[in-house]
Amino acid sequence: MYSFNSVYGQRILSLLSLIGLIGLLSTCVIEEPKSLRNHGLLSPTTITDINSTGATFQAQLLEAPKGDIIDHGFVWEIGQKTFKNLPAEPNIERISLGSFSSGKTRIEARVSYGLTKTNYIVRTYIKTRDGYTVYGDWEEFPSQGGKGPVIQEINPQKATWGDTVTISGENLGYRKSDLKVMIGQREALIVWSTATTIRCLIPIDVPEGDLPVAVTSLTGTAKKENGINVMLSGPVVDDFTPKTAFYEDHLTIKGRNLQGEPHTWKIEFLGDQTGQVMEVRVEQVSTTEIQLKIPALPWRYSSLRVRRENSALYRDVTLPVMTQKFAMAPPQIQTIDPTLFSYNSSWSPVNVTGRNFIPPVSVTFANSNPSFSSSNNYLSISTLDGIYPKPTSRVKIQIKACEQEVSQEVDLTFDAFWVKRATHQTEPFSSSGNSRVLTTFQVGDKAYVLITTPNSALCQLLMYDPVRYEWKKNSSLHSAQITNFETAMAGAFTVGERVYVVMDSGKTGNRMAMWEYRSTTDEWKVVAAPGAVEKIANHPLVVGSVRGLGYWLPPGGNGTLQEYNPETNQWTSRTSNLAPEIAANPITAFSIGDVLYAVLFRAISNSYDLFSYTSSGQWTFKKNFLLPYSQHCAAFSSQGTGYIITGKELYQYYPQPNTIVESLSNPTQRVMKESLFYAFPGTNRPYVLLSDAEGIEFWEAPNIK
């Protein structure tokens, strides 16, 4: 026995090991090798049963690759040196056996196509999932030929020039150069082939009618008489239905010769305006129909144009624009929800479901333009204050989309501590800020508001019906005494059915004026005015009435009380115990029964004093209360209870047991305005007018207890 103990001997052993490794690797060729391991090892191919119908190829998988085998089989070509080194796979014949089961080692296939009587080089191959192709060593054999081609099916049965025809059969082959397809007397261009399938194009110069189809390979020819019906005319569209539809409805285009896969067809919707083009892909195609979904078209009318393009199977076609036009259906309102709203820091939105709300969309809600969000079938509309004339109001919703408009009316109920109301008339809700309130009063169950505008020589009287929630214009107040009401301040008191409006023009000279208004005849009459006193700018006159007499509390706390007797039409100045030294300014008054109440504001302490006045001629202190700062407030009485509205809250005064309690937040808590307040009772609910430089707002408190 020999031993390699010397350094020289060890080198000889290493050299022999390397030679052995090279010999082992020579049985495997790796396409674009990155590593010499983990990609599999194949034996050379063994060829048996060589005869005129083909040959049987066999090989062994000596070593499985690390990754999965996604395809395996054999490749062969007439003996060439380049093929022996590395096959150019697209240009050679082959048989693909698909994926390779784990644990399997034998590879075998009977090949009956792509062979003629000559010598061929054969190799086994495997393809791995990680992108490697491994070949076994080549083997040469003398072929005796193979079976001829067989045609089993031809699709489509009808086609025109340039269309792709698929021929299914047996013994066809991968090498397009070894195949020939004849349609009639013209050779067709083969675009793709396998052992069982050939795809080719209809020659452009074939005649019309039923034509034979023949396939020739290395081993023979197969022919099918009347294999295909060739139509020289291309695709034709005749009509479409429906003519009007909604977004995502199905539209069917009818015609002839509409061959092609759905992805090759496109339908163009062309609007009447330049640039209005929307392209839509189709869902289904038959030889007579194309089906698609209506896209989100923002315009109303569209012409249709049909195109087929970017296809390896069919020629490009652009058909003429169809004569009839498609019309998008107008937007459709299906549901409106909710219809009952509560206020919780903001109003909840109105949700509208329907169809064809396709942008650009415009929404009109109760004659206003609210903000909203939308999709093609849904709208969420932000509700607004000041657009609902009644607690349950009939609101008109108008939606414009697809160049069309739809509207629907719905009863919406809004429930909150304070609700901003609207009216069908422009006044008294002028958003421009030109109008302002002079005073309010009540006769029976009707409320009245006297308003004016700058540089106006008249005051407009509006009557409000709280049962019907409606405003009505009554006779205007024309004045010879006051020719400009721009700086005027007023107050009103009621004696029976007669109303008396006292006004201070704020001008030099004869400043004071008073009128009597009779609601039964809707007439004004000038009556005696009180004497002028020091005026505090931008403050309503504090007036009231009890026991058939009217009273005015002049501003400044000067200790006087002006009393008016309607029967004698005379004013009398009476000494009051509201002395100037209390440094309080009267700001509002109300009466309960035979008692007149006055609210005085103390600027030093930012508090309010409540006094009562009876037939004794003396004022009696009733209550001091601290309220959020607001120099302006309004008051009225209803059913034996007094209501005082300040800049932040609404309070209720109960004569027995002489208590004031907070009822609910004033609307200015929400609108945050420095406004003058005018209040009057409705049907078990108070109403407030806010008047400032921005205009007039009208609020209702429906939930007061």
C-alpha positions as CSV (number, residue, x, y, z in Angstrom):
1,M,0.0,0.0,0.0
2,Y,1.2,3.4,-0.9
3,S,1.3,6.3,1.5
4,F,1.5,10.0,0.8
5,N,3.5,11.2,3.7
6,S,5.8,13.6,2.0
7,V,4.8,17.1,1.0
8,Y,5.1,16.1,-2.6
9,G,2.7,13.2,-2.1
10,Q,0.2,15.5,-0.4
11,R,0.3,17.8,-3.4
12,I,-0.3,14.8,-5.8
13,L,-3.4,13.8,-3.7
14,S,-4.8,17.4,-3.8
15,L,-4.4,17.5,-7.6
16,L,-6.2,14.1,-8.0
17,S,-9.1,15.4,-5.8
18,L,-9.4,18.5,-8.0
19,I,-9.5,16.4,-11.2
20,G,-12.2,14.3,-9.7
21,L,-14.3,17.4,-8.8
22,I,-13.9,18.7,-12.4
23,G,-15.1,15.4,-13.8
24,L,-18.2,15.5,-11.6
25,L,-19.1,19.0,-12.5
26,S,-18.7,18.3,-16.2
27,T,-22.1,16.5,-16.2
28,C,-24.0,19.8,-15.3
29,V,-24.2,23.2,-17.0
30,I,-25.7,26.1,-15.1
31,E,-27.2,29.0,-17.0
32,E,-25.7,32.3,-15.6
33,P,-24.1,30.5,-12.7
34,K,-23.7,32.4,-9.5
35,S,-22.6,29.4,-7.3
36,L,-21.5,25.8,-8.0
37,R,-23.7,24.4,-5.2
38,N,-27.3,23.9,-4.3
39,H,-28.7,24.0,-7.9
40,G,-29.0,20.3,-8.7
41,L,-27.1,17.7,-10.7
42,L,-28.4,15.8,-13.8
43,S,-27.2,12.7,-15.6
44,P,-26.6,12.6,-19.3
45,T,-29.7,11.7,-21.4
46,T,-30.3,8.2,-22.5
47,I,-32.2,7.7,-25.8
48,T,-34.2,4.5,-26.4
49,D,-37.1,3.2,-28.6
50,I,-35.9,5.2,-31.6
51,N,-38.2,4.6,-34.5
52,S,-40.3,6.5,-37.1
53,T,-42.8,7.7,-34.5
54,G,-40.2,9.3,-32.3
55,A,-37.9,8.5,-29.5
56,T,-37.9,8.1,-25.7
57,F,-35.6,10.3,-23.6
58,Q,-34.5,9.4,-20.1
59,A,-32.3,10.9,-17.4
60,Q,-31.8,10.9,-13.6
61,L,-31.8,13.7,-11.1
62,L,-28.5,12.9,-9.3
63,E,-28.7,15.7,-6.8
64,A,-31.8,17.8,-6.0
65,P,-31.5,21.6,-6.0
66,K,-32.0,23.6,-2.9
67,G,-35.0,25.4,-4.3
68,D,-38.2,24.0,-5.8
69,I,-38.2,22.8,-9.4
70,I,-40.9,24.6,-11.3
71,D,-40.2,23.0,-14.8
72,H,-38.2,20.1,-16.2
73,G,-37.9,18.3,-19.5
74,F,-35.7,17.9,-22.5
75,V,-34.3,20.1,-25.3
76,W,-32.9,19.0,-28.6
77,E,-31.5,20.4,-31.8
78,I,-29.7,19.2,-34.9
79,G,-26.1,18.6,-33.7
80,Q,-24.3,21.9,-33.4
81,K,-21.2,22.9,-31.4
82,T,-22.9,25.9,-29.8
83,F,-25.8,23.8,-28.6
84,K,-23.4,21.3,-27.1
85,N,-22.0,24.1,-25.0
86,L,-25.2,26.0,-24.0
87,P,-28.6,25.9,-25.8
88,A,-30.3,29.1,-26.9
89,E,-33.7,27.9,-25.5
90,P,-36.2,30.0,-27.5
91,N,-34.7,28.7,-30.8
92,I,-34.7,25.0,-30.0
93,E,-37.2,22.3,-29.8
94,R,-38.2,21.0,-26.4
95,I,-40.7,19.1,-24.3
96,S,-41.8,20.7,-21.0
97,L,-42.9,18.3,-18.2
98,G,-43.8,21.0,-15.7
99,S,-43.0,20.9,-12.0
100,F,-41.0,18.1,-10.4
101,S,-42.3,16.2,-7.4
102,S,-40.2,16.0,-4.3
103,G,-38.4,12.7,-4.0
104,K,-38.7,11.8,-7.6
105,T,-35.4,11.2,-9.5
106,R,-36.4,9.7,-12.9
107,I,-37.1,12.0,-15.8
108,E,-38.6,10.4,-18.9
109,A,-40.7,11.5,-22.0
110,R,-41.7,10.0,-25.3
111,V,-41.1,12.6,-28.0
112,S,-43.1,12.4,-31.3
113,Y,-42.7,15.9,-32.8
114,G,-39.8,18.1,-33.9
115,L,-37.8,15.2,-35.2
116,T,-36.7,14.3,-38.7
117,K,-34.2,11.7,-40.0
118,T,-30.9,13.2,-38.9
119,N,-28.7,13.4,-35.8
120,Y,-29.8,15.4,-32.8
121,I,-28.2,16.7,-29.6
122,V,-30.3,16.2,-26.5
123,R,-30.0,17.6,-23.0
124,T,-32.1,17.3,-19.8
125,Y,-33.0,20.5,-17.9
126,I,-34.5,21.7,-14.7
127,K,-35.7,25.2,-13.8
128,T,-35.7,26.3,-10.1
129,R,-37.9,28.8,-8.4
130,D,-34.9,31.0,-7.6
131,G,-34.2,31.6,-11.4
132,Y,-31.6,29.0,-12.3
133,T,-31.7,26.6,-15.3
134,V,-29.5,23.5,-14.9
135,Y,-28.7,21.2,-17.9
136,G,-27.3,17.7,-18.0
137,D,-24.5,16.7,-20.3
138,W,-25.4,16.4,-24.0
139,E,-26.0,13.2,-25.8
140,E,-26.2,12.7,-29.6
141,F,-28.5,10.2,-31.3
142,P,-29.7,9.4,-34.9
143,S,-33.5,10.2,-35.2
144,Q,-35.8,8.1,-37.4
145,G,-38.5,10.8,-37.6
146,G,-41.8,11.5,-35.7
147,K,-45.5,11.7,-36.0
148,G,-47.3,14.3,-38.1
149,P,-49.3,17.3,-36.8
150,V,-52.9,17.0,-35.8
151,I,-55.5,19.8,-35.8
152,Q,-58.2,19.5,-33.1
153,E,-59.8,22.9,-32.8
154,I,-59.6,26.4,-34.3
155,N,-60.7,29.6,-32.5
156,P,-62.4,31.8,-33.2
157,Q,-64.6,30.3,-35.9
158,K,-65.1,33.7,-37.5
159,A,-62.4,36.3,-37.9
160,T,-61.2,39.1,-40.2
161,W,-57.8,40.1,-41.5
162,G,-55.3,41.0,-38.8
163,D,-57.1,38.9,-36.1
164,T,-55.4,36.2,-34.2
165,V,-56.4,32.6,-34.6
166,T,-55.5,29.9,-32.1
167,I,-55.0,26.3,-33.4
168,S,-55.1,23.5,-30.8
169,G,-53.8,20.0,-31.6
170,E,-50.9,17.6,-31.2
171,N,-47.4,17.2,-32.5
172,L,-47.0,20.8,-33.3
173,G,-43.8,22.2,-31.8
174,Y,-42.0,25.1,-30.2
175,R,-39.8,26.0,-33.2
176,K,-41.8,28.4,-35.3
177,S,-39.2,28.1,-38.1
178,D,-40.1,24.4,-38.4
179,L,-43.9,25.2,-38.8
180,K,-46.0,26.7,-41.4
181,V,-49.7,27.6,-41.3
182,M,-51.8,28.2,-44.4
183,I,-55.2,29.8,-44.4
184,G,-56.6,29.3,-47.8
185,Q,-53.8,30.0,-50.2
186,R,-52.0,32.4,-48.0
187,E,-49.3,31.8,-45.3
188,A,-50.2,33.1,-41.9
189,L,-47.6,34.7,-39.6
190,I,-47.0,32.5,-36.5
191,V,-46.7,34.6,-33.4
192,W,-46.4,31.9,-30.8
193,S,-46.3,28.0,-30.7
194,T,-46.0,25.0,-28.4
195,A,-46.4,21.3,-28.9
196,T,-50.2,21.7,-28.6
197,T,-50.9,25.3,-29.6
198,I,-50.2,27.7,-32.5
199,R,-51.3,31.3,-32.6
200,C,-51.2,33.1,-36.0
201,L,-52.5,36.2,-37.7
202,I,-55.1,36.1,-40.5
203,P,-53.3,37.2,-43.7
204,I,-54.4,40.6,-45.0
205,D,-55.1,39.4,-48.5
206,V,-57.2,36.2,-47.9
207,P,-60.5,36.0,-49.6
208,E,-63.8,36.1,-47.7
209,G,-65.7,32.9,-46.8
210,D,-65.0,29.5,-45.4
211,L,-61.3,28.7,-45.8
212,P,-59.2,25.6,-45.1
213,V,-56.5,25.7,-42.4
214,A,-53.3,23.6,-42.9
215,V,-50.4,23.1,-40.5
216,T,-47.1,21.7,-41.8
217,S,-44.3,20.5,-39.5
218,L,-41.0,18.6,-40.1
219,T,-43.0,15.3,-40.2
220,G,-46.1,16.1,-42.3
221,T,-49.1,18.3,-42.9
222,A,-52.6,18.4,-41.2
223,K,-55.5,20.1,-42.9
224,K,-59.0,21.1,-41.8
225,E,-61.4,22.0,-44.5
226,N,-63.7,24.9,-43.7
227,G,-61.5,25.6,-40.7
228,I,-62.3,29.2,-40.4
229,N,-64.8,31.8,-41.8
230,V,-63.0,34.9,-42.8
231,M,-65.0,38.2,-42.9
232,L,-63.4,41.0,-44.7
233,S,-65.4,43.6,-42.8
234,G,-64.0,44.6,-39.4
235,P,-65.9,45.3,-36.1
236,V,-69.1,47.2,-36.5
237,V,-71.2,48.8,-33.7
238,D,-74.9,49.5,-34.4
239,D,-76.6,50.6,-31.1
240,F,-76.3,50.8,-27.3
241,T,-78.7,50.4,-24.4
242,P,-79.8,52.0,-22.2
243,K,-79.7,55.5,-23.6
244,T,-79.9,57.0,-20.0
245,A,-78.4,55.5,-16.9
246,F,-76.7,56.1,-13.5
247,Y,-73.1,55.8,-12.5
248,E,-72.0,52.1,-12.3
249,D,-75.1,50.9,-14.3
250,H,-74.2,48.5,-17.1
251,L,-74.3,49.6,-20.7
252,T,-74.4,47.2,-23.6
253,I,-73.0,48.1,-27.1
254,K,-74.4,45.9,-29.8
255,G,-72.7,45.2,-33.1
256,R,-70.9,42.6,-35.3
257,N,-67.4,41.1,-35.5
258,L,-66.5,42.3,-32.0
259,Q,-63.6,39.8,-31.5
260,G,-61.0,40.4,-28.8
261,E,-60.3,40.1,-25.1
262,P,-62.0,42.6,-22.9
263,H,-58.8,44.4,-22.0
264,T,-58.1,45.2,-25.6
265,W,-61.3,47.2,-25.9
266,K,-61.8,50.8,-24.8
267,I,-64.9,53.0,-24.9
268,E,-64.5,56.7,-25.1
269,F,-67.3,59.0,-23.7
270,L,-67.0,62.4,-25.5
271,G,-68.7,65.4,-24.0
272,D,-70.0,68.3,-25.9
273,Q,-67.3,70.6,-24.6
274,T,-63.6,70.5,-25.7
275,G,-61.6,68.3,-23.5
276,Q,-64.5,66.3,-22.1
277,V,-63.2,62.8,-22.7
278,M,-63.4,59.8,-20.4
279,E,-62.0,56.4,-21.4
280,V,-63.5,53.2,-20.0
281,R,-62.4,49.6,-20.2
282,V,-65.0,47.0,-20.9
283,E,-66.0,44.0,-18.7
284,Q,-67.2,41.4,-21.3
285,V,-67.0,41.0,-25.0
286,S,-68.7,38.6,-27.4
287,T,-68.9,38.8,-31.2
288,T,-72.1,40.8,-31.0
289,E,-71.9,42.7,-27.6
290,I,-69.6,44.8,-25.5
291,Q,-70.6,45.3,-21.8
292,L,-69.2,48.0,-19.5
293,K,-70.1,50.0,-16.5
294,I,-71.1,53.7,-16.7
295,P,-68.2,55.8,-15.4
296,A,-68.5,58.9,-13.2
297,L,-69.3,61.4,-15.9
298,P,-69.6,65.0,-14.7
299,W,-71.4,66.1,-17.8
300,R,-74.8,65.2,-19.1
301,Y,-74.5,64.2,-22.8
302,S,-71.8,62.0,-24.3
303,S,-71.0,60.6,-27.8
304,L,-69.5,57.1,-27.8
305,R,-66.5,55.9,-29.7
306,V,-65.3,52.3,-29.7
307,R,-61.6,51.4,-29.9
308,R,-59.5,48.2,-29.9
309,E,-55.8,48.6,-29.4
310,N,-52.5,47.3,-27.8
311,S,-53.3,43.7,-28.6
312,A,-51.1,40.9,-29.9
313,L,-54.2,39.0,-30.9
314,Y,-56.1,41.6,-33.0
315,R,-55.4,44.5,-35.1
316,D,-56.0,48.1,-33.9
317,V,-59.4,49.5,-34.7
318,T,-61.0,52.9,-34.1
319,L,-64.6,53.0,-35.0
320,P,-66.6,56.1,-36.0
321,V,-68.3,58.1,-33.3
322,M,-71.8,56.7,-32.7
323,T,-74.6,59.0,-33.9
324,Q,-76.9,58.6,-30.8
325,K,-75.9,60.2,-27.6
326,F,-75.8,58.8,-24.1
327,A,-77.3,60.9,-21.3
328,M,-76.4,60.6,-17.7
329,A,-79.5,60.4,-15.5
330,P,-80.1,63.4,-13.2
331,P,-79.0,63.1,-9.6
332,Q,-81.5,61.1,-7.6
333,I,-82.3,61.5,-3.9
334,Q,-83.2,58.2,-2.2
335,T,-83.0,58.8,1.6
336,I,-82.5,61.8,3.9
337,D,-81.5,61.1,7.5
338,P,-81.9,62.1,10.2
339,T,-85.0,64.2,10.3
340,L,-84.7,65.0,14.1
341,F,-81.7,67.0,15.2
342,S,-80.4,67.9,18.6
343,Y,-77.7,70.5,19.3
344,N,-74.5,69.3,21.0
345,S,-71.8,71.9,20.4
346,S,-72.9,71.7,16.8
347,W,-75.7,70.4,14.7
348,S,-75.4,66.9,13.3
349,P,-75.2,66.8,9.5
350,V,-78.0,65.8,7.2
351,N,-77.0,62.6,5.3
352,V,-78.4,62.2,1.8
353,T,-78.1,58.9,-0.1
354,G,-78.8,58.6,-3.7
355,R,-77.2,58.3,-7.1
356,N,-75.2,60.4,-9.5
357,F,-73.8,62.8,-7.0
358,I,-70.8,63.2,-9.3
359,P,-68.4,66.1,-8.7
360,P,-68.6,69.0,-9.3
361,V,-71.7,69.0,-7.0
362,S,-73.5,72.1,-5.7
363,V,-76.0,71.9,-2.9
364,T,-78.6,74.4,-1.8
365,F,-80.1,73.7,1.6
366,A,-83.1,75.8,2.7
367,N,-82.1,78.6,0.2
368,S,-78.5,78.6,1.7
369,N,-75.2,77.2,0.5
370,P,-73.9,74.9,3.2
371,S,-70.6,73.1,3.3
372,F,-70.8,69.4,2.5
373,S,-68.7,66.4,1.8
374,S,-69.7,63.9,-1.0
375,S,-69.1,60.7,-2.8
376,N,-70.8,59.6,-6.0
377,N,-73.8,58.2,-4.1
378,Y,-73.6,60.1,-0.7
379,L,-73.8,63.6,0.7
380,S,-73.2,64.8,4.2
381,I,-74.5,68.4,4.5
382,S,-73.6,70.6,7.4
383,T,-76.7,72.2,8.7
384,L,-76.8,76.0,9.5
385,D,-78.3,78.2,12.1
386,G,-80.9,80.7,11.0
387,I,-82.6,78.9,8.1
388,Y,-85.4,77.1,9.8
389,P,-88.6,79.2,10.3
390,K,-90.3,76.6,12.5
391,P,-89.4,73.9,15.0
392,T,-90.4,71.4,12.3
393,S,-89.6,73.1,9.1
394,R,-90.2,72.0,5.5
395,V,-86.7,72.3,4.0
396,K,-85.9,72.1,0.3
397,I,-82.7,70.3,-0.6
398,Q,-81.4,71.0,-4.1
399,I,-78.5,69.1,-5.6
400,K,-76.9,69.9,-8.9
401,A,-74.6,67.3,-10.6
402,C,-74.1,66.0,-14.1
403,E,-75.2,69.4,-15.4
404,Q,-78.7,68.7,-14.0
405,E,-80.6,69.6,-10.8
406,V,-82.9,67.6,-8.5
407,S,-84.8,68.9,-5.4
408,Q,-86.8,67.3,-2.6
409,E,-88.6,68.8,0.3
410,V,-88.5,67.2,3.8
411,D,-89.7,68.0,7.2
412,L,-86.8,68.5,9.6
413,T,-87.1,69.1,13.3
414,F,-84.5,71.0,15.2
415,D,-84.4,70.7,19.0
416,A,-82.0,72.8,21.2
417,F,-81.9,75.2,24.1
418,W,-81.8,78.0,21.6
419,V,-82.6,77.7,17.9
420,K,-81.8,80.5,15.4
421,R,-85.0,81.0,13.4
422,A,-85.5,82.4,9.9
423,T,-88.4,83.8,7.9
424,H,-89.4,84.0,4.3
425,Q,-89.2,87.8,4.4
426,T,-85.9,89.6,4.1
427,E,-86.6,91.6,7.3
428,P,-85.8,91.6,10.1
429,F,-83.0,89.3,9.2
430,S,-80.7,91.5,7.2
431,S,-77.2,90.0,6.9
432,S,-75.8,93.3,5.7
433,G,-76.1,94.9,9.1
434,N,-78.1,97.9,7.7
435,S,-81.3,97.1,9.7
436,R,-81.5,97.4,13.5
437,V,-84.2,97.0,16.1
438,L,-85.7,100.0,17.8
439,T,-88.1,98.2,20.1
440,T,-90.5,95.2,20.5
441,F,-93.9,94.9,22.1
442,Q,-96.7,92.4,22.4
443,V,-100.5,92.6,21.9
444,G,-102.4,89.5,22.7
445,D,-100.6,86.5,21.3
446,K,-98.9,88.6,18.6
447,A,-95.4,90.1,18.8
448,Y,-94.3,93.3,17.0
449,V,-90.9,94.5,16.1
450,L,-90.1,98.1,15.0
451,I,-87.0,98.3,12.8
452,T,-85.2,101.0,10.9
453,T,-82.4,101.5,8.5
454,P,-79.8,104.4,8.2
455,N,-81.0,107.6,6.6
456,S,-84.5,106.4,6.7
457,A,-87.5,108.6,7.5
458,L,-89.7,105.7,8.5
459,C,-89.8,102.7,10.8
460,Q,-91.0,99.4,9.5
461,L,-93.4,97.5,11.8
462,L,-93.4,93.7,11.6
463,M,-95.9,91.4,13.3
464,Y,-94.9,87.9,14.3
465,D,-97.4,85.1,14.9
466,P,-95.6,82.6,17.2
467,V,-98.3,79.9,16.5
468,R,-97.8,80.0,12.8
469,Y,-94.2,81.1,12.9
470,E,-94.8,83.8,10.3
471,W,-93.9,87.4,10.0
472,K,-96.1,90.0,8.4
473,K,-95.4,93.6,7.4
474,N,-97.7,96.2,9.1
475,S,-98.0,99.9,8.7
476,S,-94.7,101.8,8.8
477,L,-94.2,104.6,11.3
478,H,-93.7,108.0,9.6
479,S,-92.5,110.8,11.8
480,A,-92.6,114.6,11.4
481,Q,-90.9,115.0,14.7
482,I,-88.0,112.7,13.9
483,T,-86.8,112.8,10.3
484,N,-83.9,110.4,10.7
485,F,-84.0,107.4,13.0
486,E,-80.3,106.5,12.6
487,T,-79.3,107.4,16.2
488,A,-82.8,107.0,17.7
489,M,-83.4,104.7,20.7
490,A,-86.9,103.6,21.7
491,G,-89.0,101.7,24.2
492,A,-92.6,100.5,24.1
493,F,-95.3,99.7,26.7
494,T,-98.8,98.4,26.3
495,V,-102.1,99.6,27.9
496,G,-104.9,97.3,26.9
497,E,-105.1,97.0,23.1
498,R,-103.1,100.3,22.7
499,V,-99.3,100.4,22.3
500,Y,-97.2,103.5,23.1
501,V,-93.7,103.9,21.6
502,V,-91.4,106.4,23.2
503,M,-88.4,107.6,21.2
504,D,-85.3,109.7,21.8
505,S,-83.9,110.8,18.5
506,G,-80.5,111.5,20.0
507,K,-80.4,114.8,18.1
508,T,-80.2,118.3,19.5
509,G,-83.4,120.3,19.9
510,N,-86.7,118.5,20.3
511,R,-85.4,115.0,20.9
512,M,-88.4,113.2,22.4
513,A,-91.5,111.8,20.6
514,M,-94.2,109.3,21.3
515,W,-96.9,107.5,19.2
516,E,-99.9,105.4,19.9
517,Y,-100.4,102.3,17.8
518,R,-103.7,100.4,17.6
519,S,-103.3,96.8,16.4
520,T,-107.0,96.5,15.6
521,T,-106.8,99.2,12.9
522,D,-103.0,99.0,12.2
523,E,-102.8,102.8,12.6
524,W,-100.3,105.2,14.2
525,K,-101.1,108.4,16.1
526,V,-98.8,111.1,17.6
527,V,-99.4,111.6,21.3
528,A,-97.7,113.6,24.1
529,A,-94.0,112.9,24.6
530,P,-92.1,113.0,27.9
531,G,-89.6,115.7,28.6
532,A,-86.0,115.2,27.5
533,V,-83.3,114.2,29.9
534,E,-79.7,113.2,29.7
535,K,-79.3,110.5,27.1
536,I,-77.0,107.5,27.3
537,A,-76.0,106.5,23.8
538,N,-77.0,103.2,22.3
539,H,-79.4,102.1,25.1
540,P,-83.1,101.3,24.7
541,L,-85.5,103.4,26.7
542,V,-86.7,101.6,29.9
543,V,-90.5,101.7,29.9
544,G,-93.3,99.6,31.3
545,S,-96.9,99.8,32.4
546,V,-99.1,98.7,35.3
547,R,-102.7,99.6,36.3
548,G,-103.4,101.4,33.1
549,L,-100.5,103.8,33.4
550,G,-97.2,104.0,31.5
551,Y,-93.8,104.6,33.0
552,W,-90.4,105.7,31.8
553,L,-87.3,105.4,33.9
554,P,-84.8,108.0,32.5
555,P,-81.2,106.9,32.2
556,G,-78.5,107.9,34.7
557,G,-80.4,107.1,37.9
558,N,-81.4,110.8,38.4
559,G,-84.1,109.9,40.9
560,T,-87.1,110.7,38.7
561,L,-89.9,108.6,37.3
562,Q,-92.0,109.7,34.3
563,E,-95.7,108.6,34.4
564,Y,-98.1,108.6,31.5
565,N,-101.9,108.7,31.7
566,P,-103.4,107.6,28.4
567,E,-106.8,109.0,29.3
568,T,-105.5,112.6,29.7
569,N,-102.6,112.1,27.3
570,Q,-100.3,113.7,29.9
571,W,-96.9,112.9,31.4
572,T,-96.2,113.6,35.1
573,S,-92.7,113.7,36.6
574,R,-92.7,111.9,40.0
575,T,-90.1,111.8,42.6
576,S,-88.4,108.4,42.9
577,N,-86.5,106.9,45.8
578,L,-84.1,105.5,43.1
579,A,-81.7,108.2,44.1
580,P,-78.6,109.2,41.9
581,E,-76.2,108.1,44.6
582,I,-76.9,104.4,44.1
583,A,-74.9,104.8,40.9
584,A,-77.1,102.4,39.0
585,N,-78.5,102.7,35.6
586,P,-81.9,101.2,34.7
587,I,-81.6,98.9,31.7
588,T,-84.9,97.0,31.4
589,A,-88.3,96.7,33.0
590,F,-91.2,94.2,33.1
591,S,-94.5,93.9,35.0
592,I,-96.2,91.1,36.8
593,G,-99.8,91.8,37.8
594,D,-100.0,95.2,39.3
595,V,-96.2,95.4,40.1
596,L,-93.6,97.0,37.8
597,Y,-90.1,95.6,38.1
598,A,-86.9,97.4,37.0
599,V,-83.5,95.9,36.5
600,L,-80.6,98.3,37.2
601,F,-77.0,97.7,36.3
602,R,-74.2,98.6,38.7
603,A,-71.0,99.2,36.6
604,I,-68.8,99.3,39.7
605,S,-69.7,95.8,40.9
606,N,-70.8,94.4,37.6
607,S,-74.0,93.3,39.2
608,Y,-77.7,93.8,38.8
609,D,-80.3,95.2,41.2
610,L,-84.0,94.2,40.9
611,F,-86.6,96.7,42.3
612,S,-90.4,96.6,42.4
613,Y,-92.8,99.6,42.1
614,T,-96.3,99.6,43.4
615,S,-99.1,102.2,43.8
616,S,-97.4,103.5,46.9
617,G,-95.1,105.4,44.6
618,Q,-92.0,103.9,46.2
619,W,-89.4,101.4,44.8
620,T,-88.6,98.4,46.9
621,F,-85.3,96.6,46.6
622,K,-85.9,92.9,45.8
623,K,-82.7,91.2,44.7
624,N,-79.0,91.8,43.9
625,F,-77.5,89.2,41.6
626,L,-74.2,88.7,40.0
627,L,-74.3,87.7,36.3
628,P,-71.7,87.4,33.6
629,Y,-70.8,90.9,32.5
630,S,-73.2,92.4,30.1
631,Q,-74.5,96.0,30.3
632,H,-77.4,95.1,28.0
633,C,-80.3,92.8,28.8
634,A,-84.0,92.4,28.1
635,A,-86.9,91.3,30.2
636,F,-90.5,90.3,29.9
637,S,-93.1,88.4,31.9
638,S,-95.3,85.4,31.1
639,Q,-97.8,83.6,33.4
640,G,-96.6,85.2,36.6
641,T,-92.9,84.7,35.9
642,G,-90.3,87.3,34.9
643,Y,-87.6,86.5,32.4
644,I,-84.3,88.3,32.3
645,I,-82.0,87.7,29.3
646,T,-78.4,88.9,29.6
647,G,-75.3,88.5,27.4
648,K,-74.7,85.0,28.6
649,E,-77.7,83.5,30.3
650,L,-81.5,83.5,30.6
651,Y,-82.8,83.8,34.2
652,Q,-86.3,83.3,35.6
653,Y,-87.7,85.5,38.5
654,Y,-90.3,84.1,40.8
655,P,-92.0,86.9,42.9
656,Q,-92.8,84.2,45.5
657,P,-90.5,83.4,47.1
658,N,-88.5,86.3,45.5
659,T,-85.9,84.0,43.8
660,I,-83.9,84.2,40.6
661,V,-82.8,81.0,39.0
662,E,-80.7,80.3,35.9
663,S,-82.8,78.7,33.2
664,L,-80.5,78.1,30.2
665,S,-77.7,79.6,28.2
666,N,-78.5,82.7,26.1
667,P,-77.9,82.4,22.4
668,T,-75.1,84.9,22.6
669,Q,-73.2,82.1,24.3
670,R,-73.0,80.6,20.9
671,V,-72.9,83.6,18.6
672,M,-70.6,85.6,20.9
673,K,-71.9,89.1,20.0
674,E,-72.0,92.4,21.9
675,S,-75.7,93.0,21.0
676,L,-78.7,94.8,22.1
677,F,-81.4,92.4,23.3
678,Y,-85.1,92.6,22.7
679,A,-87.3,89.9,24.1
680,F,-90.9,88.9,24.0
681,P,-92.9,85.8,25.0
682,G,-94.2,83.4,22.6
683,T,-96.4,80.3,23.2
684,N,-94.7,79.0,26.4
685,R,-91.3,80.0,25.0
686,P,-89.2,83.2,24.8
687,Y,-88.0,84.9,21.7
688,V,-84.9,87.1,21.5
689,L,-83.8,89.6,18.8
690,L,-80.1,90.4,18.7
691,S,-79.4,93.6,17.0
692,D,-75.9,95.0,16.3
693,A,-73.7,96.3,13.5
694,E,-73.8,92.9,11.7
695,G,-77.6,92.9,11.4
696,I,-80.5,91.2,13.3
697,E,-80.8,87.6,14.4
698,F,-83.9,86.0,15.7
699,W,-83.7,83.2,18.3
700,E,-86.2,80.9,20.0
701,A,-85.8,79.0,23.3
702,P,-88.2,76.0,22.7
703,N,-87.1,74.0,25.7
704,I,-87.6,76.4,28.5
705,K,-89.5,75.0,31.5
